Amino acid sequence: MCVLGLGKNVLVKSVAALAMLAMLGGAAHADDKKTTPPPKTPAFKPAPKTGGAGGATAGHPAGAPASRGPTTGGGTTASHTPITTTTPRTTTVAPTKAAGFGTGTSRTTTTVPAVNRLPAGNRLVTTSGGHEVRMRSNGRPAEIRTKNGMDIRHGLNGNRSVMMERRDGSRVYAERGGRGYVEHSFRYGNREFASRSYYYNGRAYNRYYGRYYYRGAYVNYYTPGFYFRPAFYGWAYNPWLAPVPWAWGWGGSPWFGFYGGYFAPYPVYASASLWLTDYLISTSLTAEYQAQMAAAAGPGPLPPDADPLTPEVKNLIAAEVQRQIALENAEAQSAQAGPADPASSSIQRMMTDGVQHVFVVGRDLDVVDATGRECAVSQGDAIQLAGPPPPDATAATLVVLSAKGGPECRRNSTIMVQFADLQEMQNHMRETIDDGMADLQAKKVSPIPQAAAAPVTQASFVTAAPPPDPNAATEINQQMQEADQAEKEALNQPQQDAAAAPPPPIAAPAAPPVELKLGLTIDEVTAANGVPTKIVDLGAKKIYFYKDMKVTFKDGKVVDIN
């Protein structure tokens, strides 16, 4: 078996290292006694289009093996940045070419919205109790920031989320339906980490995150708690020996019927990246459907203006999945030396490596498009990085590739996403891909070489992590109840536009200037003209010299002006 000896941050930047990964895939297949080696995949080339992503139907062959429904990837989190209303900033988006997307031609330059720009028709108010509220034009609250630091958000699609940072530094994030997480920090060596105890549909599990400072804020980036063996990453990165048909067993699932016009799985899978793409999308859509169910009596029909996931967009996602597999393989090689480096494993690298990365949205998020209109992106939408952000930017410019219609941003819309929110999207992708790779290994969707089927290795830092919070579900529900009370209190208090604070007291009008004339006293002259540059004291007679005149006083009064 060929073993990768790669240092930290190397594989994702080195074509030679990726060639070694392809060799590893070939060696792994050789261990499985296959006579035909797989073709080698060039570095970061989009996954092959074998199978025509859009051709599958909801039906599945009779007797085909069924897969259990996807589990949540744990990425439905929020950065919850403060309400701000900075002056709009005009930026030009560099032309972008998305391989396989649309016509493949360059996108023309466009104006993007400013970070934290108040959406058209919205207004910011403060209450008599010290809360901040952003109101939409329909008079309903979009966001409430209470005086004790609780942030309550109402999404355009009807969902509500709550973030609370507590005095001990821990955080609670909650959504309707009792979903969310409790986050506690811990240290390993000289590094700070976060452990999140997620609670989702009655299932509790932990995820781990490193912490780094990026563009003016601290951001959490996903750090795997376990790694697969190098042979498995090689098998997952490279094309399989033969395309594999796979029946997911979604035929009777409500979410699949609801999103049938938006998403269709590949009919066959020529590589793990294609299979993981459908796993990632289906996981996100399942979570979105359940969130919609929790937000209302039930979702209505998919809007007729939906912009579905096309085969070209799915292939862009598959190429991104392949890049994330390569990234985690590099981390696995250096895991013994310490936790993953944020400069390589976070969006910090993605903003500067020259690749127009694609993100699958992991939680509902309201943004502002280039026209100033507020619109939404939701779980299962695809957005693409438009280019590297300016050095002073606090958000990234992205283009919407797919959307579900209604209040969502339309395809080709240019939006800006805060870096913390974008990091959470990458976290969601990586977490879900890890879950999917575990499923791939367990289900043996395609024959797995013996070396690739070895058990996973736990990351060293996990030994220092706190145990899962046993009270996570209770704390999440309690946070939602506290948010109900805080919101009711804030909305019932007198409100005042934040931009219409009482003006400062009007100063008394200045006294009219004193006209120099005979008979004025010394005090009156100095009050009008200031201290003279020179004074000649002749007893009862005094002469004050100014820059362009001379004033003579006798017995304290003006007798001459020259």
PANUVO-288944 format. One record per residue (C-alpha): x, y, z; chain; residue in one letter; residue number from 1. Coordinates in steps of 0.1 Angstrom, whole numbers. Layout:
# PANUVO-288944
       x       y       z   cadena   residuo   num
       X       Y       Z        A         A   NUM
...
# end
This chain:
# PANUVO-288944
       x       y       z   cadena   residuo   num
       0       0       0        A         M     1
      13      35      -9        A         C     2
      14      58      21        A         V     3
      10      96      18        A         L     4
      37     115      37        A         G     5
      22     150      34        A         L     6
      28     179      57        A         G     7
       1     203      69        A         K     8
     -15     226      43        A         N     9
       3     208      14        A         V    10
     -21     186      -4        A         L    11
     -47     213     -10        A         V    12
     -21     235     -28        A         K    13
       1     209     -45        A         S    14
      -7     191     -77        A         V    15
      20     166     -69        A         A    16
       5     157     -37        A         A    17
     -29     151     -53        A         L    18
     -12     129     -78        A         A    19
       0     109     -49        A         M    20
     -36     107     -36        A         L    21
     -46      93     -70        A         A    22
     -18      68     -68        A         M    23
     -31      58     -34        A         L    24
     -65      51     -49        A         G    25
     -49      29     -75        A         G    26
     -28      10     -49        A         A    27
     -59       5     -27        A         A    28
     -78     -10     -56        A         H    29
     -47     -32     -64        A         A    30
     -50     -45     -28        A         D    31
     -85     -55     -36        A         D    32
     -71     -77     -65        A         K    33
     -87     -57     -93        A         K    34
     -68     -60    -125        A         T    35
     -78     -27    -141        A         T    36
     -65       4    -123        A         P    37
     -88      34    -120        A         P    38
     -81      65    -141        A         P    39
     -63      92    -121        A         K    40
     -82     124    -114        A         T    41
     -64     157    -121        A         P    42
     -61     180     -92        A         A    43
     -94     197     -83        A         F    44
    -110     189    -117        A         K    45
    -148     188    -115        A         P    46
    -161     153    -110        A         A    47
    -171     134    -142        A         P    48
    -206     140    -156        A         K    49
    -213     103    -160        A         T    50
    -249      95    -155        A         G    51
    -266     128    -163        A         G    52
    -276     142    -130        A         A    53
    -310     153    -140        A         G    54
    -323     121    -155        A         G    55
    -334     102    -124        A         A    56
    -370      98    -113        A         T    57
    -386      93     -80        A         A    58
    -391      56     -87        A         G    59
    -366      29     -76        A         H    60
    -360      -6     -89        A         P    61
    -381     -33     -71        A         A    62
    -360     -52     -46        A         G    63
    -331     -27     -47        A         A    64
    -313     -21     -14        A         P    65
    -328       8       5        A         A    66
    -307      34      24        A         S    67
    -318      49      57        A         R    68
    -327      86      55        A         G    69
    -299     110      58        A         P    70
    -289     123      92        A         T    71
    -283     158     100        A         T    72
    -247     171      95        A         G    73
    -249     193     125        A         G    74
    -242     225     106        A         G    75
    -275     244     111        A         T    76
    -259     271     132        A         T    77
    -258     309     132        A         A    78
    -232     336     136        A         S    79
    -258     361     146        A         H    80
    -238     393     140        A         T    81
    -252     425     155        A         P    82
    -277     447     139        A         I    83
    -258     475     121        A         T    84
    -266     500      94        A         T    85
    -234     511      77        A         T    86
    -233     532      46        A         T    87
    -238     512      14        A         P    88
    -205     504      -3        A         R    89
    -201     499     -40        A         T    90
    -179     471     -51        A         T    91
    -173     455     -85        A         T    92
    -174     418     -88        A         V    93
    -146     403    -109        A         A    94
    -158     383    -139        A         P    95
    -162     346    -131        A         T    96
    -163     315    -152        A         K    97
    -180     285    -136        A         A    98
    -170     253    -154        A         A    99
    -201     236    -166        A         G   100
    -225     262    -153        A         F   101
    -249     278    -178        A         G   102
    -232     288    -210        A         T   103
    -197     289    -194        A         G   104
    -192     325    -204        A         T   105
    -179     352    -182        A         S   106
    -204     369    -159        A         R   107
    -205     407    -164        A         T   108
    -194     430    -136        A         T   109
    -221     441    -112        A         T   110
    -226     462     -81        A         T   111
    -229     442     -49        A         V   112
    -247     452     -17        A         P   113
    -227     467      12        A         A   114
    -221     446      43        A         V   115
    -247     451      70        A         N   116
    -267     473      47        A         R   117
    -302     479      60        A         L   118
    -326     462      35        A         P   119
    -349     484      15        A         A   120
    -380     493      35        A         G   121
    -366     482      68        A         N   122
    -360     504      98        A         R   123
    -341     501     130        A         L   124
    -358     511     163        A         V   125
    -349     511     199        A         T   126
    -373     504     227        A         T   127
    -377     522     260        A         S   128
    -363     490     277        A         G   129
    -331     492     258        A         G   130
    -337     466     231        A         H   131
    -329     470     194        A         E   132
    -354     458     168        A         V   133
    -351     457     130        A         R   134
    -386     461     115        A         M   135
    -396     450      80        A         R   136
    -418     472      58        A         S   137
    -448     451      67        A         N   138
    -444     460     103        A         G   139
    -432     427     115        A         R   140
    -399     422     133        A         P   141
    -369     408     114        A         A   142
    -344     407     143        A         E   143
    -345     416     179        A         I   144
    -314     421     200        A         R   145
    -322     423     237        A         T   146
    -303     443     262        A         K   147
    -289     412     277        A         N   148
    -274     400     244        A         G   149
    -300     375     232        A         M   150
    -304     376     194        A         D   151
    -338     366     179        A         I   152
    -342     363     142        A         R   153
    -374     358     121        A         H   154
    -365     345      86        A         G   155
    -384     355      55        A         L   156
    -395     319      51        A         N   157
    -411     318      86        A         G   158
    -384     302     106        A         N   159
    -371     316     139        A         R   160
    -337     312     155        A         S   161
    -323     323     188        A         V   162
    -287     328     199        A         M   163
    -277     335     235        A         M   164
    -242     339     248        A         E   165
    -242     332     285        A         R   166
    -221     348     313        A         R   167
    -198     317     315        A         D   168
    -189     320     278        A         G   169
    -211     291     267        A         S   170
    -237     296     239        A         R   171
    -271     282     232        A         V   172
    -286     282     197        A         Y   173
    -322     272     193        A         A   174
    -347     268     164        A         E   175
    -383     258     163        A         R   176
    -390     222     168        A         G   177
    -365     219     197        A         G   178
    -335     218     175        A         R   179
    -302     235     183        A         G   180
    -270     231     203        A         Y   181
    -252     240     235        A         V   182
    -216     251     230        A         E   183
    -188     250     256        A         H   184
    -151     259     250        A         S   185
    -121     239     260        A         F   186
     -83     240     255        A         R   187
     -59     214     241        A         Y   188
     -23     224     243        A         G   189
     -22     261     235        A         N   190
     -53     260     212        A         R   191
     -89     269     220        A         E   192
    -117     246     208        A         F   193
    -155     245     210        A         A   194
    -176     214     217        A         S   195
    -212     216     205        A         R   196
    -238     192     219        A         S   197
    -264     191     191        A         Y   198
    -300     180     196        A         Y   199
    -319     171     164        A         Y   200
    -351     150     161        A         N   201
    -345     133     194        A         G   202
    -308     125     185        A         R   203
    -279     140     205        A         A   204
    -243     141     192        A         Y   205
    -212     162     195        A         N   206
    -192     182     169        A         R   207
    -158     199     175        A         Y   208
    -145     232     162        A         Y   209
    -112     251     163        A         G   210
    -112     288     168        A         R   211
     -93     315     149        A         Y   212
     -93     352     143        A         Y   213
    -103     363     108        A         Y   214
    -112     397      94        A         R   215
    -120     413     127        A         G   216
    -139     385     144        A         A   217
    -134     351     161        A         Y   218
    -148     322     139        A         V   219
    -153     285     146        A         N   220
    -142     261     119        A         Y   221
    -150     224     118        A         Y   222
    -123     201     132        A         T   223
    -130     164     126        A         P   224
    -131     143     158        A         G   225
    -119     113     138        A         F   226
    -101     105     106        A         Y   227
    -103      77      81        A         F   228
     -73      58      68        A         R   229
     -53      72      39        A         P   230
     -64      43      17        A         A   231
    -101      53      23        A         F   232
     -95      89      13        A         Y   233
     -78      76     -19        A         G   234
    -107      54     -27        A         W   235
    -132      82     -20        A         A   236
    -113     108     -41        A         Y   237
    -107      87     -72        A         N   238
    -133      74     -97        A         P   239
    -147      39     -90        A         W   240
    -139      10    -112        A         L   241
    -174       9    -125        A         A   242
    -205      31    -121        A         P   243
    -229      20     -94        A         V   244
    -267      23     -94        A         P   245
    -281      31     -60        A         W   246
    -316      32     -46        A         A   247
    -319      57     -18        A         W   248
    -353      46      -6        A         G   249
    -367      81      -6        A         W   250
    -398      73     -27        A         G   251
    -423      76       2        A         G   252
    -405     104      20        A         S   253
    -425     136      22        A         P   254
    -395     159      17        A         W   255
    -385     140     -15        A         F   256
    -420     145     -30        A         G   257
    -421     181     -20        A         F   258
    -387     189     -36        A         Y   259
    -391     167     -66        A         G   260
    -391     197     -89        A         G   261
    -359     210     -73        A         Y   262
    -337     180     -68        A         F   263
    -332     147     -86        A         A   264
    -304     122     -76        A         P   265
    -279     109    -101        A         Y   266
    -292      76    -116        A         P   267
    -257      60    -112        A         V   268
    -226      69     -94        A         Y   269
    -191      68    -109        A         A   270
    -173      81     -78        A         S   271
    -178      88     -41        A         A   272
    -179     125     -47        A         S   273
    -211     121     -68        A         L   274
    -228      99     -42        A         W   275
    -217     123     -14        A         L   276
    -232     152     -34        A         T   277
    -266     136     -33        A         D   278
    -261     127       4        A         Y   279
    -252     163      12        A         L   280
    -282     178      -7        A         I   281
    -307     153       6        A         S   282
    -296     158      41        A         T   283
    -299     196      37        A         S   284
    -334     193      21        A         L   285
    -346     169      48        A         T   286
    -336     194      75        A         A   287
    -352     223      55        A         E   288
    -385     204      51        A         Y   289
    -386     196      88        A         Q   290
    -378     232      97        A         A   291
    -407     244      75        A         Q   292
    -430     219      92        A         M   293
    -420     233     126        A         A   294
    -425     269     114        A         A   295
    -460     264     102        A         A   296
    -488     238      99        A         A   297
    -470     225      68        A         G   298
    -452     239      38        A         P   299
    -472     248       8        A         G   300
    -463     237     -27        A         P   301
    -429     246     -40        A         L   302
    -432     280     -56        A         P   303
    -434     280     -94        A         P   304
    -404     304     -97        A         D   305
    -380     279     -82        A         A   306
    -345     276     -98        A         D   307
    -337     239     -95        A         P   308
    -304     222     -90        A         L   309
    -293     216    -126        A         T   310
    -269     188    -136        A         P   311
    -242     215    -141        A         E   312
    -247     229    -106        A         V   313
    -246     194     -91        A         K   314
    -213     187    -109        A         N   315
    -199     219     -94        A         L   316
    -210     207     -59        A         I   317
    -194     173     -66        A         A   318
    -161     190     -75        A         A   319
    -162     209     -42        A         E   320
    -169     177     -23        A         V   321
    -139     162     -39        A         Q   322
    -118     192     -28        A         R   323
    -130     187       8        A         Q   324
    -121     150       7        A         I   325
     -85     160      -4        A         A   326
     -84     186      24        A         L   327
     -94     161      51        A         E   328
     -68     136      37        A         N   329
     -41     163      42        A         A   330
     -53     169      78        A         E   331
     -53     132      85        A         A   332
     -16     130      75        A         Q   333
      -7     157      99        A         S   334
     -31     148     127        A         A   335
      -4     133     149        A         Q   336
      14     167     148        A         A   337
     -16     185     162        A         G   338
     -51     198     152        A         P   339
     -58     212     118        A         A   340
     -44     246     108        A         D   341
     -71     272     102        A         P   342
     -50     288      75        A         A   343
     -56     256      55        A         S   344
     -88     241      69        A         S   345
    -111     271      71        A         S   346
    -125     296      46        A         I   347
     -94     316      51        A         Q   348
     -77     294      24        A         R   349
    -108     293       3        A         M   350
    -109     331       0        A         M   351
     -74     333     -14        A         T   352
     -66     301     -34        A         D   353
     -81     313     -66        A         G   354
    -109     287     -68        A         V   355
    -145     298     -71        A         Q   356
    -157     275     -43        A         H   357
    -193     263     -41        A         V   358
    -213     262      -8        A         F   359
    -244     243       0        A         V   360
    -264     264      24        A         V   361
    -266     247      58        A         G   362
    -291     270      75        A         R   363
    -317     296      66        A         D   364
    -301     330      61        A         L   365
    -315     364      51        A         D   366
    -292     385      29        A         V   367
    -294     416       7        A         V   368
    -289     414     -30        A         D   369
    -273     440     -53        A         A   370
    -306     459     -57        A         T   371
    -309     464     -20        A         G   372
    -338     439     -18        A         R   373
    -339     415      12        A         E   374
    -340     379       1        A         C   375
    -332     345      16        A         A   376
    -311     315      10        A         V   377
    -321     282      27        A         S   378
    -308     247      34        A         Q   379
    -301     229       1        A         G   380
    -295     261     -20        A         D   381
    -262     264     -38        A         A   382
    -241     296     -40        A         I   383
    -207     302     -55        A         Q   384
    -178     325     -45        A         L   385
    -175     353     -71        A         A   386
    -139     361     -63        A         G   387
    -114     370     -35        A         P   388
    -128     397     -11        A         P   389
    -110     430      -8        A         P   390
     -85     431      21        A         P   391
    -108     453      43        A         D   392
    -140     432      36        A         A   393
    -159     415      64        A         T   394
    -181     395      40        A         A   395
    -177     375       7        A         A   396
    -194     381     -26        A         T   397
    -213     351     -39        A         L   398
    -237     343     -68        A         V   399
    -268     322     -63        A         V   400
    -267     290     -84        A         L   401
    -300     275     -73        A         S   402
    -330     285     -51        A         A   403
    -364     273     -42        A         K   404
    -384     304     -52        A         G   405
    -408     326     -31        A         G   406
    -388     349      -8        A         P   407
    -355     333     -18        A         E   408
    -328     351     -39        A         C   409
    -331     343     -76        A         R   410
    -306     325     -96        A         R   411
    -276     347    -107        A         N   412
    -284     371     -79        A         S   413
    -252     387     -63        A         T   414
    -253     386     -26        A         I   415
    -229     392       3        A         M   416
    -225     367      31        A         V   417
    -207     375      64        A         Q   418
    -175     354      68        A         F   419
    -189     338     100        A         A   420
    -220     326      82        A         D   421
    -199     314      53        A         L   422
    -177     295      77        A         Q   423
    -207     277      91        A         E   424
    -217     267      55        A         M   425
    -183     251      51        A         Q   426
    -187     235      85        A         N   427
    -221     221      74        A         H   428
    -206     206      42        A         M   429
    -176     190      59        A         R   430
    -197     176      88        A         E   431
    -222     161      64        A         T   432
    -195     147      40        A         I   433
    -179     130      70        A         D   434
    -213     114      79        A         D   435
    -217     104      43        A         G   436
    -182      88      41        A         M   437
    -191      68      73        A         A   438
    -222      56      55        A         D   439
    -202      48      24        A         L   440
    -179      27      44        A         Q   441
    -207       9      62        A         A   442
    -229       3      32        A         K   443
    -202      -6       8        A         K   444
    -219      12     -20        A         V   445
    -190       4     -42        A         S   446
    -165     -24     -34        A         P   447
    -141     -11      -8        A         I   448
    -104     -23      -7        A         P   449
     -95     -41      25        A         Q   450
     -70     -13      35        A         A   451
     -97      13      30        A         A   452
    -122      -5      53        A         A   453
    -100      -1      84        A         A   454
    -116      16     114        A         P   455
    -113      54     119        A         V   456
     -87      70     142        A         T   457
     -99      94     169        A         Q   458
     -83     129     168        A         A   459
     -60     135     198        A         S   460
     -77     167     210        A         F   461
    -110     148     216        A         V   462
     -95     134     249        A         T   463
     -96     170     263        A         A   464
    -131     178     252        A         A   465
    -160     179     277        A         P   466
    -185     151     276        A         P   467
    -218     157     257        A         P   468
    -241     181     276        A         D   469
    -268     158     291        A         P   470
    -291     188     295        A         N   471
    -288     201     259        A         A   472
    -324     194     249        A         A   473
    -338     210     281        A         T   474
    -315     241     277        A         E   475
    -325     245     240        A         I   476
    -363     244     248        A         N   477
    -358     267     278        A         Q   478
    -339     292     255        A         Q   479
    -369     293     231        A         M   480
    -393     300     260        A         Q   481
    -371     328     273        A         E   482
    -370     342     237        A         A   483
    -408     341     236        A         D   484
    -410     363     267        A         Q   485
    -382     386     257        A         A   486
    -397     392     222        A         E   487
    -431     399     237        A         K   488
    -416     424     261        A         E   489
    -396     442     234        A         A   490
    -424     445     210        A         L   491
    -448     459     236        A         N   492
    -425     487     247        A         Q   493
    -426     522     231        A         P   494
    -403     523     201        A         Q   495
    -383     551     186        A         Q   496
    -363     551     153        A         D   497
    -327     546     161        A         A   498
    -318     572     135        A         A   499
    -342     598     150        A         A   500
    -326     603     185        A         A   501
    -334     636     202        A         P   502
    -312     664     187        A         P   503
    -288     681     211        A         P   504
    -300     714     227        A         P   505
    -299     744     205        A         I   506
    -271     768     216        A         A   507
    -280     804     223        A         A   508
    -274     826     193        A         P   509
    -240     843     193        A         A   510
    -239     880     201        A         A   511
    -235     902     170        A         P   512
    -199     914     164        A         P   513
    -189     946     181        A         V   514
    -183     975     157        A         E   515
    -152     994     167        A         L   516
    -159    1030     173        A         K   517
    -149    1059     196        A         L   518
    -159    1056     232        A         G   519
    -157    1018     235        A         L   520
    -140    1005     267        A         T   521
    -108     983     267        A         I   522
    -129     952     276        A         D   523
    -153     958     247        A         E   524
    -124     961     222        A         V   525
    -106     930     234        A         T   526
    -138     910     235        A         A   527
    -143     919     198        A         A   528
    -107     917     186        A         N   529
     -88     896     211        A         G   530
     -55     902     227        A         V   531
     -34     928     209        A         P   532
       0     919     196        A         T   533
      16     948     214        A         K   534
       6     973     242        A         I   535
      22    1007     248        A         V   536
      13    1020     283        A         D   537
      17    1058     287        A         L   538
      -2    1061     319        A         G   539
     -37    1075     312        A         A   540
     -30    1069     275        A         K   541
     -26    1033     261        A         K   542
     -21    1021     226        A         I   543
     -32     986     215        A         Y   544
     -15     973     183        A         F   545
     -33     947     162        A         Y   546
     -22     931     129        A         K   547
     -37     958     107        A         D   548
     -47     986     130        A         M   549
     -38    1006     161        A         K   550
     -63    1016     188        A         V   551
     -56    1045     212        A         T   552
     -73    1046     246        A         F   553
     -74    1076     270        A         K   554
     -88    1071     305        A         D   555
     -99    1036     294        A         G   556
    -119    1046     263        A         K   557
    -112    1047     226        A         V   558
    -101    1081     213        A         V   559
     -85    1071     180        A         D   560
     -85    1042     155        A         I   561
     -59    1039     128        A         N   562
# end
